[in-house]
Amino acid sequence: MPRRRIRVTGTPEAPLRAALTALRTELGVPETFPPEVLAEAMGVPPFERSREWGRAAAAPLPPLPDATDVPFFTVDPPTSMDLDQAMHVSRRGTGFRVRYAIADVASFVAPGGALDAEAHRRVTTLYFPDEKTPLHPPLLSEGAASLLPDVTRPAVLWTIDLDADGRTVAVDVHRALVRSRAKLDYATVQQRIDTGTAEEPVALLKDIGEARERLEVERGGISLNVPEQEIVERDHTYELAYRAPLPADGWNAQISLLTGMAAADLMLAHGTGVLRTLPAAPDGAVGRLHRTAHALHIDWPHHVSYAQLIRSLDPHLPHHAAFLQECTTLLRGAGYTVFRDGDLPAITTHAAVAAPYTHCTAPLRRLVDRYAAEICLSPASPPAWVLAGLDALPKQMADGTRLAGTVERECVDVVEAALLKDRVGELFDGCVVDVEERQPTVGKVQLDTPAVVARIEGGTTPLPLGERLRVRLTQADPGTSKVRFAPA
């Protein structure tokens, strides 16, 4: 999970675009796909013309079960075209049925081919505020393989039955043909549910999401509603603002988590797979969060668990948002764990999920998900290409995830510096949200406005963690991607 997300509403001004372009060059981010990769992507027949899409099989693929009668819908940011997931939820007696269709990338990417090799080189889609560097060519990720509305697509279809409390009672997964009926965004879903105008499959997303959130609390899991930083166009200029996640963001995420947990259980039952794991946080890290909560004037009684506290916070409040940012430090150390032939690893759980979990719902944007899907489709005998590449996956994903984290951090710095470059010397009001233990005069300050969290240094007395402070902007250089403040 990134410490801070950032996105652009509108078109960023030229200096910011130039700084982001320079950042991509500095990080060695590929600008285009090699000709042989594009040629292979262009050679993948659209499903409408042939059932023998892709080159993953030497012989024609058998006919797939037809689930196009199910009115699936997608929930993504408004401008997204790389649609990995489509869902349909319905009543099932006193419980629920979740149908979750995942883009079937393996039907388009031939093992050992140019597309496959490039995906292993890129590992994950990289998101910049102005554009993205995709894992697969847009011909596939935003076209032939994407679960766009009103077109038939092959998918990995999960059917998960839940009881009235949202607990899993049955799981099935197989390939099928699906057809999404609607491309929705989070704000639209939230508005329809709040006003009572949502059709039942959309309205039930709230019921299932809230039920799964209650179970998450029960098992000690954690979902952090960390606010996004957003570049907003106003009056022909740009400024940074915070966007707190909507409840619909969380309900949608619970469907993905549900599927990832079901996939992990399936892998563990058959003895071969790749899990997303996270060890429990050391006591020292939790103790530090207790001190940070106290400093930010957040009441954390000893009888209240960490998960319960997180649920009580309001990301719209600056001091709560600051604490949620600090909570992401407990998620460091997540990785991918491979196992095979029944030899289960020592750690099989993800501490934040508080259960076994794997990544399997975003194969258009993350390499490991393609492997996970194939293992779940044939858990007793995964394809040879999956087994051959399994052991190398953790390092490949670690390298790709590390680069994605660097991109996220550097993008925040570039955007803040670009938007503040003409305001060096000005005074701002903010809150000290972090203080270095060994250098108490150095830390981080979160401004009231604009939505900036940046390094503060240069004072002669220890910074007052959790207290309001007037600060002066001393540096804002997009070329070095640095913003610095000092106590006023």
For each residue, the residues with C-beta under 8 A, 3 or more apart:
1: 224 226 328 331 352
2: 5 328 404 405 408
3: 226 325 328 408 409
4: 226 228 229 325 408 409 412 453
5: 2 226 228 229 408
6: 129 228 229 230 231 408 411 412 415
7: 77 129 228 229 230 231
8: 11 12 129 130 230 231
9: 230 231 232 233
10: 231 232 233 238
11: 8 233
12: 8 16 17 20 129 130 231 238
13: 16 17 238 418
14: 17 18
15: 18 19 418 421 478
16: 12 13 19 20 129 130 231 238 414 415 418 419 478
17: 12 13 14 20 21 130
18: 14 15 21 22 478
19: 15 16 22 23 414 417 418 478 479 481
20: 12 16 17 23 24 128 129 130 411 414
21: 17 18 24 25
22: 18 19 25 26 479
23: 19 20 26 27 128 407 410 411 414 481
24: 20 21 27 29 31 128 133
25: 21 22 28 29
26: 22 23
27: 23 24 403 406 407 410
28: 25
29: 24 25 126 133 407
30: 33 122 133
31: 24
32:
33: 30 37 38 41 118 137
34: 37 38 114 118
35: 38 39
36: 39 40 114
37: 33 34 40 41 114 115 117 118 137
38: 33 34 35 41 42 137 139
39: 35 36 42 43 114
40: 36 37 43 44 55 110 113 114 115
41: 33 37 38 44 115 136 137 139 140
42: 38 39 139
43: 39 40
44: 40 41 53 54 55 108 139 140 144
45: 49 50 52 53
46: 49 50 53 144
47: 50 51 53 144 152 153 154 177
48: 151 152
49: 45 46
50: 45 46 47 53
51: 47 60 61 63 64
52: 45 60 61
53: 44 45 46 47 50 61 107 108 144 154
54: 44 57 61 106 107 108 109 110
55: 40 44 110 113
56: 106 107 108 109 110 111
57: 54 60 61
58:
59:
60: 51 52 57
61: 51 52 53 54 57 64 107
62:
63: 51
64: 51 61 154 175 176 177
65: 157 174 175 176 177
66: 69 176 177
67: 70 99 101 155 157 176 177 178
68: 152 177 178 179
69: 66
70: 67 88 99 178
71: 88 181 182 201
72: 86 87 88 99 101 147 178 179 180 181
73: 86 87 88 180 181 182 183 184 201 202
74: 83 85 86 87 147 149 180 182 183 184
75: 87 184 185 186 189 205 248 252
76: 80 83 183 184 185
77: 7 80 185 186
78: 185 187
79:
80: 76 77 83
81: 138 141 142 146 148
82: 125 134 138 141 142 146 364 365
83: 74 76 80 86 103 146 147 148 180 183 364
84: 102 103 146 147 361 362 363 364 365 369
85: 74 100 101 102 103 147 255 256 361 362
86: 72 73 74 83 100 101 147 155 178 180
87: 72 73 74 75 98 99 100 101 201 205 255
88: 70 71 72 73 98 99 201
89: 96 97 98 99 201 204 205 208 255
90: 96 97 99 200 201 204
91: 95 96 97 200 204
92: 95 96 97 161 162
93:
94: 163 164
95: 91 92 161 162 163 164 169
96: 89 90 91 92 161 162 166 204 207 208 211
97: 89 90 91 92 159 160 161 162
98: 87 88 89 158 159 160 161 162 208 255 258
99: 67 70 72 87 88 89 90 157 158 159
100: 85 86 87 157 158 159 160 255 258 259 361
101: 67 72 85 86 87 147 155 156 157 158 176 178 180
102: 84 85 155 156 157 158 259 360 361 363 369 373
103: 83 84 85 145 146 147 153 155 156 363 364
104: 107 108 145 153 154 155 156 175 363 373
105: 108 109 136 140 145 363 364 369 370 373
106: 54 56 109 363 370 373 374
107: 53 54 56 61 104 145 154 175
108: 44 53 54 56 104 105 115 140 144 145
109: 54 56 105 106 113 115 116 119 136 140 370
110: 40 54 55 56 113 115 116
111: 56 116 383 385
112: 116 117 385
113: 40 55 109 110 116 117
114: 34 36 37 39 40 117 118
115: 37 40 41 108 109 110 118 119 136 137 140
116: 109 110 111 112 113 119 120
117: 37 112 113 114 120 121
118: 33 34 37 114 115 121 122
119: 109 115 116 122 123 135 136 367 370
120: 116 117 123 367 389 396
121: 117 118
122: 30 118 119 125 126 133 134 135 367 400
123: 119 120 135 366 367 396 397 399 400 401 403
124: 135 365 366 367 397 400 401 403 404
125: 82 122 132 133 134 135 141 364 365 366
126: 29 122 132 133 403 404 407
127: 132 404 407 408
128: 20 23 24 131 132 133 407 411
129: 6 7 8 12 16 20 231 411 415
130: 8 12 16 17 20
131: 128
132: 125 126 127 128
133: 24 29 30 122 125 126 128
134: 82 122 125 137 138 141 142 364 365
135: 119 122 123 124 125 141 364 365 366 367
136: 41 105 109 115 119 140 141 145 364
137: 33 37 38 41 115 134 140 141
138: 81 82 134 141 142 143
139: 38 41 42 44 142 143 144
140: 41 44 105 108 109 115 136 137 143 144 145 146 364
141: 81 82 125 134 135 136 137 138 145 146 364 365
142: 81 82 134 138 139 146
143: 138 139 140 146 148
144: 44 46 47 53 108 139 140
145: 103 104 105 107 108 136 140 141 153 364
146: 81 82 83 84 103 140 141 142 143 153 364
147: 72 74 83 84 85 86 101 103 153 155 178 180
148: 81 83 143 151 153 180 183
149: 74 180 181 182 183
150: 179 180 181
151: 48 148 179 180
152: 47 48 68 177 178 179
153: 47 103 104 145 146 147 148 177 178 179 180
154: 47 53 64 104 107 175 176 177 178
155: 67 86 101 102 103 104 147 175 176 177 178
156: 101 102 103 104 173 174 175 373 376 377
157: 65 67 99 100 101 102 173 174 175 176 178
158: 98 99 100 101 102 171 172 173 259 262
159: 97 98 99 100 170 171 172 173
160: 97 98 100 168 170 171 172 258 259 262
161: 92 95 96 97 98 168 169 170 171
162: 92 95 96 97 98 165 166 167 168 169 208 211
163: 94 95 166 167 169
164: 94 95
165: 162 211 214 215
166: 96 162 163 208 211 212 214 215
167: 162 163 215
168: 160 161 162 171 258 261 262
169: 95 161 162 163
170: 159 160 161
171: 158 159 160 161 168 262 265 266
172: 158 159 160
173: 156 157 158 159 263 266 376 377
174: 65 156 157 377
175: 64 65 104 107 154 155 156 157 377
176: 64 65 66 67 101 154 155 157
177: 47 64 65 66 67 68 152 153 154 155
178: 67 68 70 72 86 101 147 152 153 154 155 157
179: 68 72 150 151 152 153
180: 72 73 74 83 86 101 147 148 149 150 151 153 183
181: 71 72 73 149 150
182: 71 73 74 149
183: 73 74 76 83 148 149 180
184: 73 74 75 76 188 189 202
185: 75 76 77 78 188 189
186: 75 77 189 190 246 248 249 252
187: 78 190 191 246 248
188: 184 185 191 192
189: 75 184 185 186 192 193 198 202 205 248 252
190: 186 187 193 194 246 247 248
191: 187 188 194 195
192: 188 189 195 197 198 202 203
193: 189 190 196 198 202 203 205 206 248
194: 190 191
195: 191 192
196: 193
197: 192
198: 189 192 193 202 203
199: 202 203
200: 90 91 203 204
201: 71 73 87 88 89 90 204 205
202: 73 184 189 192 193 198 199 205
203: 192 193 198 199 200 206 207
204: 89 90 91 96 200 201 207 208
205: 75 87 89 189 193 201 202 208 209 248 251 252 255
206: 193 203 209 210 247 248 251
207: 96 203 204 210 211
208: 89 96 98 162 166 204 205 211 212 251 254 255
209: 205 206 212 213 247 248 250 251 252 254 255
210: 206 207 213 214 251
211: 96 162 165 166 207 208 214 215
212: 166 208 209 215 216 254 255 257 258
213: 209 210 216 217 223 250 251 254 311
214: 165 166 210 211 217 218
215: 165 166 167 211 212 218 219
216: 212 213 219 221 222 223 254 257 307 353 354
217: 213 214 220 221 307 308 311
218: 214 215
219: 215 216 354 355
220: 217 305 307 354
221: 216 217 307 352 353 354 355
222: 216 306 307 310 327 330 352 354
223: 213 216 250 253 254 310 352
224: 1 310 324 327 328 331
225: 244 245 249 250 313 315 324
226: 1 3 4 5 245 315 321 324 325 328
227: 242 243 244 245 315 321 324
228: 4 5 6 7 242 243 245
229: 4 5 6 7 240 241 242 243 412 415 451
230: 6 7 8 9 240 241 242 243 451
231: 6 7 8 9 10 12 16 129 238 239 240 415 419
232: 9 10 238 239 240 241
233: 9 10 11 236 237 238
234: 237 238 239
235:
236: 233
237: 233 234
238: 10 12 13 16 231 232 233 234 419
239: 231 232 234 419 449 450
240: 229 230 231 232 415 416 419 450 451 452
241: 229 230 232 449 450 451
242: 227 228 229 230 321 451
243: 227 228 229 230
244: 225 227 315 316 321
245: 225 226 227 228 249 250 315
246: 186 187 190 249 250
247: 190 206 209 250 251
248: 75 186 187 189 190 193 205 206 209 251 252
249: 186 225 245 246 252 253
250: 209 213 223 225 245 246 247 253 254
251: 205 206 208 209 210 213 247 248 254 255
252: 75 186 189 205 209 248 249 255 256
253: 223 249 250 256 257
254: 208 209 212 213 216 223 250 251 257 258
255: 85 87 89 98 100 205 208 209 212 251 252 258 259
256: 85 252 253 259 260 361
257: 212 216 253 254 260 261 353 357
258: 98 100 160 168 212 254 255 261 262
259: 100 102 158 160 255 256 262 263 360 361
260: 256 257 263 264 276 353 357 358 359 360 361
261: 168 257 258 264 265 353 355 356 357
262: 158 160 168 171 258 259 265 266
263: 173 259 260 266 267 358 360 372 376
264: 260 261 267 268 273 275 348 355 356 357 358
265: 171 261 262 268 269 356
266: 171 173 262 263 269 270 273 376 379
267: 263 264 270 271 272 273 274 275 339 358 372 375 376 379
268: 264 265 271 273 275 344 348 356
269: 265 266 379
270: 266 267 273 379 380
271: 267 268 339 340 341 342 343 344
272: 267 339 340 341 342 375 379 382 387 390
273: 264 266 267 268 270 338 339 340 358 372 375 379
274: 267 336 337 338 339 358 368 371 372 375 390 393 394
275: 264 267 268 336 337 339 345 348 350 356 357 358
276: 260 334 335 336 337 350 357 358 359
277: 334 335 336 337 345 347 348 349 350
278: 331 333 334 335 349 350 351 352 353
279: 333 347 351
280: 351
281: 285 286 330 351
282: 285 286
283: 286 287
284: 287 288
285: 281 282 288 289 329 330
286: 281 282 283 289 290 306 330
287: 283 284 290 291
288: 284 285 291 292
289: 285 286 292 293 306 323 326 327 329 330
290: 286 287 293 294 300
291: 287 288 294 295 465
292: 288 289 295 296 323 326 434 465 466
293: 289 290 296 298 299 300 309 323
294: 290 291 297 298 300 466
295: 291 292 464 465 466 467
296: 292 293 319 320 322 323 431 433 465 466
297: 294 319 466
298: 293 294 309 313 319 320 323
299: 293
300: 290 293 294 304 309
301: 304
302:
303:
304: 300 301 308 309
305: 220 308 309
306: 222 286 289 309 310
307: 216 217 220 221 222 310 311 354
308: 217 304 305 311 312
309: 293 298 300 304 305 306 312 313
310: 222 223 224 306 307 313 324 327
311: 213 217 307 308
312: 308 309
313: 225 298 309 310 317 320 323 324
314: 317 320
315: 225 226 227 244 245 320 321 324
316: 244 320 321
317: 313 314 320 321
318: 321 322 431 446 448
319: 296 297 298 322 323 431 466
320: 296 298 313 314 315 316 317 323 324
321: 226 227 242 244 315 316 317 318 324 325 446
322: 296 318 319 325 326 431 433 446 453
323: 289 292 293 296 298 313 319 320 326 327 433
324: 224 225 226 227 310 313 315 320 321 327 328
325: 3 4 226 321 322 328 433 446 453
326: 289 292 322 323 329 433 434
327: 222 224 289 310 323 324 330 331
328: 1 2 3 224 226 324 325 331 332
329: 285 289 326 332
330: 222 281 285 286 289 327 351 352
331: 1 224 278 327 328 334 352
332: 328 329
333: 278 279
334: 276 277 278 331 350 352
335: 276 277 278 394 397 398
336: 274 275 276 277 359 368 393 394 397 398
337: 274 275 276 277 345 347 348 394
338: 273 274 390 391 393 394
339: 267 271 272 273 274 275 343 344 345
340: 271 272 273 343 387 390
341: 271 272
342: 271 272
343: 271 339 340
344: 268 271 339 348
345: 275 277 337 339 348
346:
347: 277 279 337
348: 264 268 275 277 337 344 345 356
349: 277 278 353 354 355 356 357
350: 275 276 277 278 334 353 354 355 356 357
351: 278 279 280 281 330 354
352: 1 221 222 223 278 330 331 334
353: 216 221 257 260 261 278 349 350 357
354: 216 219 220 221 222 307 349 350 351
355: 219 221 261 264 349 350
356: 261 264 265 268 275 348 349 350
357: 257 260 261 264 275 276 349 350 353
358: 260 263 264 267 273 274 275 276 372
359: 260 276 336 362 366 368 369 372
360: 102 259 260 263 363 369 372 373 376
361: 84 85 100 102 256 259 260 369
362: 84 85 359 365 366 369
363: 84 102 103 104 105 106 360 366 369 370 373
364: 82 83 84 103 105 125 134 135 136 140 141 145 146
365: 82 84 124 125 134 135 141 362 369
366: 123 124 125 135 359 362 363 369 397
367: 119 120 122 123 124 135 370 371 393 396 397 400
368: 274 336 359 371 372 393 397
369: 84 102 105 359 360 361 362 363 365 366 372 373
370: 105 106 109 119 363 367 373 374
371: 274 367 368 374 375 386 389 390 393
372: 263 267 273 274 358 359 360 368 369 375 376
373: 102 104 105 106 156 360 363 369 370 376 377
374: 106 370 371 377 378 382 383 386
375: 267 272 273 274 371 372 378 379 382 386
376: 156 173 263 266 267 360 372 373 379
377: 156 173 174 175 373 374
378: 374 375 381 382 383
379: 266 267 269 270 272 273 375 376 382
380: 270
381: 378
382: 272 374 375 378 379 386 387
383: 111 374 378 386 387
384: 387 388
385: 111 112 388 389
386: 371 374 375 382 383 389 390
387: 272 340 382 383 384 390
388: 384 385
389: 120 371 385 386 392 393
390: 272 274 338 340 371 386 387 393
391: 338 394
392: 389 395 396
393: 274 336 338 367 368 371 389 390 396 397
394: 274 335 336 337 338 391 397 398
395: 392 398 399
396: 120 123 367 392 393 399 400
397: 123 124 335 336 366 367 368 393 394 400 401
398: 335 336 394 395 401 402
399: 123 395 396 402 403
400: 122 123 124 367 396 397 403 404
401: 123 124 397 398 404 405
402: 398 399 405 406
403: 27 123 124 126 399 400 406 407
404: 2 124 126 127 400 401 407 408
405: 2 401 402 408 409
406: 27 402 403 409 410
407: 23 27 29 126 127 128 403 404 410 411
408: 2 3 4 5 6 127 404 405 411 412
409: 3 4 405 406 412 413
410: 23 27 406 407 413 414 481
411: 6 20 23 128 129 407 408 414 415
412: 4 6 229 408 409 415 416 453
413: 409 410 416 417 481 482 483
414: 16 19 20 23 410 411 417 418 478 481
415: 6 16 129 229 231 240 411 412 418 419
416: 240 412 413 419 420 452 454 476 483
417: 19 413 414 420 421 476 477 478 480 481 482 483
418: 13 15 16 19 414 415 421 478
419: 16 231 238 239 240 415 416 450
420: 416 417 423 424 450 452 473 476 483
421: 15 417 418 424 476 477 478
422:
423: 420 426 473 476
424: 420 421 473 474 475 476
425: 472 473 474
426: 423 472 473
427: 470 471 472 488
428: 447 448 470 471 472 473 485
429: 447 448 468 469 470 471
430: 445 446 447 448 468 469 470 471 485
431: 296 318 319 322 445 446 448 466 467 468 469
432: 435 443 444 445 456 463 464 465 466 467 469
433: 296 322 323 325 326 443 444 445 446 453 465 466
434: 292 326 443 444 465
435: 432 440 442 443 462 463 465
436: 439 440 442 443
437: 440
438:
439: 436 442
440: 435 436 437 443 462 463
441: 457 458 459 460 461 462 463
442: 435 436 439 455 456 457 463
443: 432 433 434 435 436 440 455 456 457 463 465
444: 432 433 434 453 454 455 456
445: 430 431 432 433 453 454 456 469 471 485
446: 318 321 322 325 430 431 433 452 453
447: 428 429 430 450 451 452 453 454 471
448: 318 428 429 430 431
449: 239 241
450: 239 240 241 419 420 447
451: 229 230 240 241 242 447
452: 240 416 420 446 447 483
453: 4 322 325 412 433 444 445 446 447
454: 416 444 445 447 483 484 485
455: 442 443 444 482 483 484 485
456: 432 442 443 444 445 459 463 469 471 484 485 486 487
457: 441 442 443 484 485 486
458: 441 474 484 486 487
459: 441 456 463 486 487
460: 441
461: 441
462: 435 440 441
463: 432 435 440 441 442 443 456 459 469 487
464: 295 432 467 469
465: 291 292 295 296 432 433 434 435 443
466: 292 294 295 296 297 319 431 432 433
467: 295 431 432 464
468: 429 430 431
469: 429 430 431 432 445 456 463 464 487 488
470: 427 428 429 430 487 488
471: 427 428 429 430 445 447 456 485 486 487 488
472: 425 426 427 428 485 486 487 488
473: 420 423 424 425 426 428 476 483 484 485
474: 424 425 458 484 485 486
475: 424 482 483 484
476: 416 417 420 421 423 424 473 482 483 484
477: 417 421 480 481 482
478: 15 16 18 19 414 417 418 421 481
479: 19 22
480: 417 477
481: 19 23 410 413 414 417 477 478
482: 413 417 455 475 476 477
483: 413 416 417 420 452 454 455 473 475 476
484: 454 455 456 457 458 473 474 475 476
485: 428 430 445 454 455 456 457 471 472 473 474
486: 456 457 458 459 471 472 474
487: 456 458 459 463 469 470 471 472
488: 427 469 470 471 472
